[in-house]
Amino acid sequence: MNVLLVNPYIIDFTAYDLWLRPLGLLYIAGVIKKYSNASLYWLDALDRFQENAFPEGDPEGTQKNLDKKNGTGKYFRTPIERPSIFRNIPRTYSRYGIPLESFNEKLDKLPQIDVILVTSLMTYWIDGVRFTIETLRERFPNAKFILGGILPTLVSHTPLKNMLNVDYFVSGYGELKILDIMENLGEKVLPHPQLIELNPDSLPYPAYEFLYNQNYLPLLTSRGCPFHCTYCASDLVNPRFIERSAQSVYQEIEYMHSHFRTSHFIVFDDAFLVNKQKRFLKVFKQVREQFDVSFYTPNGLHAAEIDQETAQLLYNCRFKMLRLSFESTASDILSRSSHKVNVKQMIQAVDNLEKAGYNRNEIDVYLLFGLPGQSVAQIEAALDFIKNLGVNPHLSLFSPVPGTKEFNLLQETGVLSDPVNLYQTNKIYFLYSKSGLNGQEIKQLKDRSSLLLSPNH
């Protein structure tokens, strides 16, 4: 059986490669490789480091640009016609990812494919998923299509069946479900009693060999989050907070460093520092002694967990581009964020990081922007607080994620349609059309935030 694993295009107003790696799909690839005889093929529309990821002459595709910004950067984009619901949004609607000619050339080199696994991330990126599936259907009309990831986990399969030409939907963790589907399709699957879906330590390592840039690889030390923020779907995607053992995490870092010569690790955890005595402190005290590598935390760190010992270990282990989750200074918004951090704790965390060796202008802080009921004054107060702290603000646009408390309330009050229109969950659409902020206010707040960034941003 020939199996093709696909990371699809993004179609949206904006997309940026902040180490956006399809880790779930890489885990699935590792499981199929170990427990079946299937031949695996890989196609990633978003891998900027592969050959012909940019048109010839595009400066973003030069090695100089690919090597800067610590492995992050801009995707190639192709402007396309927008759906009518987006007609008043003052942004360009585009397809992000490798040129379509490059995508088709890669398809030309593939053998006949029997099963195609497609992953998904944002629910409002459904146009990119649909475009990718339709392109693949034209080439492999007899293949069985399986869609996994965030989209079929958070959205009912009934409407999805009318939107996407897919044979199987996989909700939640897919490692065991994929093997069951493949076995039903005739593939010989090896016994796997040791494979336990709720125990990440039992999973084979992700198939990182499929990534073109192995110097920057994702690392997951836990699944889910113990907090229950009203706007976040982490506890829907991961009903339980599951932590890996310190030994397993350390061994994976050791494996990636020796096997792929990886020197930069991207921590994908939603709650990296929670229970830090159990994982973080144990693992990274060893890492500090053994490896000359660096780490990045794009998902944000819980500032309340950053005591002096933690701050010092972060610095000594070369955690760079630190991003802290704060959300707001407003008490009602902090309550919607599970009270996971308050103003006093944020001040203390930044003080501890500075004492450990960080400059304040190296520290970034996420602030919610466009949350329902959030006023201009609340956002301005949060920006004033960040200015006084001397750190960098990052406005994190609210998106009404299906199944969250915020989303359900917006449907109940008629702000969002029922049944769901996935276009309405787009963060840019919601900001301009549903947040209560007008275009002038949005521009002024974004400009003010930009003025607070340090020169190296």
C-alpha positions in Angstrom: 0.0 0.0 0.0 1.3 3.4 -1.0 0.4 6.1 1.6 0.8 9.9 1.0 0.9 12.2 3.9 0.0 15.8 3.1 0.3 19.1 4.9 -2.1 21.4 2.9 -2.0 24.9 1.7 -3.2 27.8 3.8 -5.8 30.2 2.3 -6.3 33.2 4.5 -5.6 37.0 4.8 -2.4 36.3 6.6 0.0 33.5 7.4 3.6 33.4 8.7 5.9 30.5 9.3 6.5 30.7 13.1 8.0 27.2 13.1 4.7 25.9 11.8 5.4 22.2 11.6 2.8 19.4 11.1 3.8 17.6 14.3 0.7 15.4 14.5 1.2 14.2 11.0 4.8 13.5 11.7 3.7 11.3 14.7 1.3 9.5 12.4 4.0 8.9 9.9 6.2 7.4 12.6 3.5 5.0 13.7 2.7 3.8 10.2 6.4 3.3 9.4 6.8 1.2 12.5 3.6 -0.8 12.6 2.9 -1.5 8.9 4.6 -2.4 5.6 3.2 0.5 3.8 5.4 2.7 1.6 5.3 6.3 2.8 5.4 9.5 0.7 5.4 13.0 2.0 4.1 16.3 0.5 4.2 19.5 2.5 2.8 22.6 0.8 4.2 24.8 3.6 7.8 23.6 3.9 9.7 26.8 2.8 13.0 24.9 2.8 12.3 22.4 0.1 13.4 22.9 -3.5 11.3 25.3 -5.6 9.3 26.5 -2.5 9.6 30.0 -4.1 9.6 31.1 -7.7 13.0 31.7 -9.3 14.2 35.2 -8.3 12.0 35.6 -5.3 14.2 37.1 -2.6 12.4 35.2 0.2 13.6 32.0 -1.3 17.3 32.9 -1.1 19.4 31.0 1.4 20.2 34.3 3.1 16.6 34.9 3.9 15.8 31.3 4.8 18.7 31.3 7.3 17.6 34.5 9.1 15.0 35.0 11.9 15.9 31.7 13.6 14.1 29.5 11.0 10.9 31.6 10.8 9.8 33.6 7.7 7.3 34.4 5.1 5.6 31.9 2.8 5.2 32.4 -0.9 1.7 33.6 -1.5 -0.7 33.8 -4.4 -3.5 36.3 -4.2 -6.9 34.7 -5.0 -10.6 35.7 -5.2 -12.2 36.1 -1.7 -15.5 34.6 -0.6 -18.3 37.2 -0.6 -18.5 37.2 3.2 -15.0 38.8 3.2 -15.7 41.5 0.7 -15.4 44.4 3.2 -12.2 43.1 4.9 -9.3 45.5 4.0 -6.7 42.8 3.4 -5.6 40.6 0.5 -6.9 37.0 0.4 -4.2 34.6 -0.6 -3.1 31.0 -1.0 0.1 30.5 1.1 2.6 27.8 0.3 4.8 26.6 -2.5 3.9 27.6 -6.1 1.2 25.3 -7.6 3.6 24.4 -10.4 6.1 23.0 -7.8 3.2 21.1 -6.1 2.2 19.5 -9.3 5.8 18.7 -10.2 6.1 16.8 -6.9 2.8 14.9 -7.7 4.3 13.9 -11.1 7.1 12.1 -9.3 4.8 10.0 -7.1 3.7 6.4 -7.9 0.0 5.5 -7.8 -1.2 6.3 -4.3 -3.7 4.2 -2.4 -4.4 6.3 0.7 -3.9 10.0 1.3 -3.8 11.4 4.8 -4.4 15.2 5.1 -3.9 17.1 8.3 -5.6 20.4 9.3 -5.0 23.2 11.8 -7.2 26.3 12.0 -10.9 25.6 11.4 -11.2 28.7 9.1 -8.4 27.3 6.9 -10.9 25.0 5.3 -10.4 26.6 1.9 -6.8 25.6 1.9 -7.7 22.0 2.9 -10.4 21.9 0.2 -8.2 23.2 -2.5 -5.4 20.7 -1.6 -7.8 17.8 -1.5 -9.5 18.8 -4.8 -6.0 19.1 -6.5 -5.1 15.6 -5.2 -8.4 14.1 -6.2 -7.8 15.1 -9.8 -4.5 13.2 -9.7 -5.5 10.2 -7.6 -9.3 9.7 -8.1 -9.3 6.2 -6.7 -7.3 6.9 -3.6 -9.0 6.8 -0.1 -8.8 10.2 1.6 -8.5 10.6 5.4 -8.7 14.0 7.1 -7.4 14.4 10.6 -6.2 17.3 12.8 -8.1 20.2 14.3 -10.9 20.5 11.7 -12.6 17.1 12.2 -11.9 17.2 15.9 -13.7 20.5 16.6 -16.3 20.5 13.8 -19.2 18.0 13.3 -18.5 15.6 10.5 -22.0 16.1 9.0 -21.4 19.6 7.6 -17.8 18.7 6.8 -19.1 15.9 4.5 -20.9 18.5 2.4 -17.7 20.7 2.2 -15.0 18.2 1.6 -14.7 15.1 -0.6 -13.2 12.8 2.0 -13.7 9.1 2.8 -12.8 9.1 6.5 -12.6 11.7 9.2 -10.4 11.2 12.2 -11.2 13.1 15.4 -8.7 13.5 18.3 -5.6 11.4 18.5 -5.1 9.5 15.3 -2.3 7.0 15.9 -4.5 4.0 16.7 -7.4 5.0 14.5 -5.2 5.3 11.4 -3.8 1.8 11.9 -7.4 0.5 12.2 -8.5 2.2 8.9 -5.5 1.0 7.1 -6.1 -2.6 8.3 -9.7 -2.3 7.1 -8.4 -1.2 3.7 -6.3 -4.3 3.4 -2.9 -3.3 4.8 -1.1 -5.7 7.0 -0.7 -4.0 10.4 1.8 -5.4 12.9 0.7 -6.1 16.5 1.0 -3.0 18.7 -0.1 -3.8 22.2 2.5 -1.4 23.6 1.0 1.5 21.7 -1.2 3.5 24.1 -2.8 6.6 22.7 -3.0 8.3 26.1 0.7 7.7 26.8 2.9 9.7 24.4 6.0 7.9 25.7 4.7 4.8 23.9 4.7 6.5 20.5 7.6 6.1 18.0 9.5 9.3 17.4 7.9 11.6 14.7 9.2 11.0 11.2 11.4 14.1 11.2 13.3 12.7 8.2 10.5 14.1 6.0 11.3 17.7 6.9 13.8 19.6 4.8 15.2 21.7 7.6 16.2 19.4 10.4 18.2 22.1 12.2 14.9 23.4 13.7 12.7 20.6 14.9 9.5 20.6 17.1 9.5 19.1 20.6 6.4 18.1 22.6 6.8 17.3 26.3 3.1 17.2 27.1 -0.3 17.2 25.5 -3.0 19.6 26.4 -3.4 22.1 29.3 -4.8 21.9 32.8 -6.4 25.4 32.5 -9.8 26.0 30.9 -9.7 29.4 29.2 -13.0 30.3 27.7 -11.5 31.1 24.3 -9.1 28.2 23.9 -9.7 24.7 22.5 -6.8 22.9 24.0 -9.0 21.0 26.4 -11.3 20.0 23.6 -8.4 18.7 21.4 -6.7 17.1 24.4 -9.4 16.2 27.0 -6.7 15.3 29.5 -3.5 17.0 30.4 -0.9 14.3 29.6 2.8 14.7 30.5 5.7 12.7 29.2 8.4 11.4 31.5 11.5 13.4 31.9 13.6 10.5 30.7 11.6 10.1 27.5 11.9 13.8 26.7 15.6 13.9 27.3 16.2 10.8 25.2 14.3 12.4 22.3 16.4 15.5 22.5 19.5 13.3 22.5 18.2 11.3 19.6 17.4 14.4 17.4 20.7 16.0 18.2 22.7 13.0 17.3 20.7 11.6 14.4 19.7 14.9 12.7 22.3 17.2 14.2 19.5 19.4 15.4 20.7 22.4 17.3 17.4 24.4 17.6 14.2 22.9 19.3 10.7 24.4 19.1 8.7 23.6 22.2 5.1 23.0 21.0 3.6 22.5 24.5 0.6 24.5 25.6 1.6 24.2 29.3 5.4 23.7 29.2 6.2 24.9 32.7 3.2 23.4 34.5 4.5 20.8 37.0 8.0 22.0 36.3 9.6 19.9 39.0 8.4 16.8 37.1 9.5 17.7 33.6 11.2 21.0 32.9 13.6 21.2 35.7 14.6 17.5 35.5 15.1 17.5 31.7 16.8 20.8 31.2 19.3 20.5 34.1 20.6 17.5 32.1 20.4 19.4 28.8 22.4 22.3 30.2 25.3 19.9 31.0 25.2 17.9 27.8 24.2 19.9 24.8 25.0 23.2 23.1 21.6 23.8 21.6 18.8 26.4 21.9 15.0 26.4 22.4 12.0 28.5 21.4 8.5 28.8 22.8 6.1 30.2 20.3 3.0 29.0 22.2 3.8 31.2 25.2 5.0 30.4 28.7 2.9 30.6 31.9 4.5 33.6 33.6 3.2 32.5 37.1 5.6 29.5 36.9 8.7 31.6 36.2 10.4 31.8 39.6 14.2 32.6 39.8 15.3 29.0 39.4 13.2 28.6 36.3 14.3 31.9 34.8 17.9 31.0 35.3 17.5 27.6 33.7 15.7 29.1 30.8 18.6 31.4 30.3 21.3 28.8 30.8 19.7 26.5 28.3 19.5 29.2 25.7 15.7 29.7 25.5 15.4 32.4 22.9 12.6 34.7 21.7 10.8 34.2 24.9 7.0 34.6 24.6 4.9 34.9 27.8 1.1 34.5 27.9 -0.5 37.4 29.7 -3.7 38.3 27.7 -4.8 41.5 29.6 -4.7 43.7 32.7 -8.5 43.6 32.9 -9.9 41.4 35.7 -12.8 40.1 33.6 -10.5 39.0 30.8 -8.1 37.4 33.3 -11.0 35.4 34.7 -11.8 34.2 31.2 -8.1 33.1 31.1 -8.5 30.9 34.2 -6.7 33.4 36.4 -3.5 31.7 35.3 -1.5 34.9 35.7 -2.0 38.3 37.3 -0.3 41.7 37.0 1.9 41.0 40.0 3.1 37.6 38.7 3.9 39.1 35.3 6.0 41.8 36.9 7.8 39.2 39.0 8.4 36.9 36.0 10.0 39.7 34.0 12.1 40.8 36.9 13.3 37.2 37.4 14.2 36.8 33.7 16.1 40.1 33.8 18.1 38.9 36.8 18.8 35.6 35.0 20.5 37.5 32.2 17.8 38.4 29.7 17.3 41.9 28.4 13.8 43.1 28.7 13.7 43.9 24.9 14.2 40.1 24.3 11.0 39.2 26.0 7.6 39.2 24.1 4.2 39.1 25.7 0.9 38.0 24.1 -2.1 40.3 24.6 -5.6 39.3 23.5 -7.0 41.6 20.8 -10.6 41.6 19.7 -12.1 39.4 22.4 -15.9 39.9 22.6 -16.7 42.7 25.0 -13.1 43.9 25.1 -12.9 47.8 25.0 -10.4 50.1 23.5 -9.6 51.3 27.0 -8.8 47.8 28.2 -6.4 47.2 25.3 -4.7 50.6 25.8 -4.3 49.8 29.5 -2.6 46.5 28.7 -0.3 48.2 26.2 0.6 50.9 28.8 1.4 48.1 31.2 3.7 46.4 28.6 5.3 49.8 27.9 6.1 50.3 31.6 7.5 46.7 31.8 9.9 47.4 28.9 9.0 44.3 27.0 7.5 43.7 23.5 3.7 43.4 23.0 2.3 40.8 20.5 -1.4 41.3 19.8 -3.0 37.9 19.6 -6.1 38.1 17.6 -9.2 36.4 19.0 -10.8 33.7 16.9 -14.1 32.1 18.0 -13.0 28.4 18.0 -15.9 26.0 17.6 -16.8 24.2 20.8 -15.2 26.8 23.2 -17.3 28.7 25.7 -16.8 32.0 23.8 -17.9 30.4 20.6 -21.0 28.8 22.1 -22.0 32.1 23.7 -21.6 34.0 20.4 -23.9 31.5 18.7 -26.4 31.7 21.5 -26.6 35.5 21.2 -26.8 35.4 17.4 -23.4 37.0 16.8 -22.4 33.8 15.0 -24.6 31.7 12.8 -26.0 28.3 13.8 -25.1 25.9 12.2 -21.6 27.2 12.1 -20.2 29.1 9.2 -16.4 28.4 9.4 -15.6 31.7 7.6 -17.0 33.5 10.6 -14.3 31.9 12.8 -11.6 33.7 10.8 -9.7 35.9 13.2 -9.3 38.8 10.7 -13.0 38.6 9.7 -14.1 38.6 13.4 -11.8 41.5 14.3 -13.2 43.7 11.6 -16.8 42.5 11.5 -17.8 41.2 14.9 -15.4 42.4 17.6 -17.1 45.8 18.2 -14.0 47.7 17.2 -14.1 49.9 14.1 -11.4 50.1 11.4 -9.9 53.3 12.8 -9.6 51.9 16.4 -8.0 48.7 15.1 -5.4 50.7 13.1 -4.6 53.0 16.0 -4.2 50.1 18.5 -2.0 48.1 16.0 0.1 51.2 15.3 0.5 51.8 19.0 1.6 48.2 19.6 4.1 48.4 16.8 5.7 51.5 18.3 6.5 49.6 21.5 8.5 46.9 19.7 12.2 47.0 20.2 14.3 47.8 17.1 15.4 44.2 16.6 11.8 43.0 16.0 
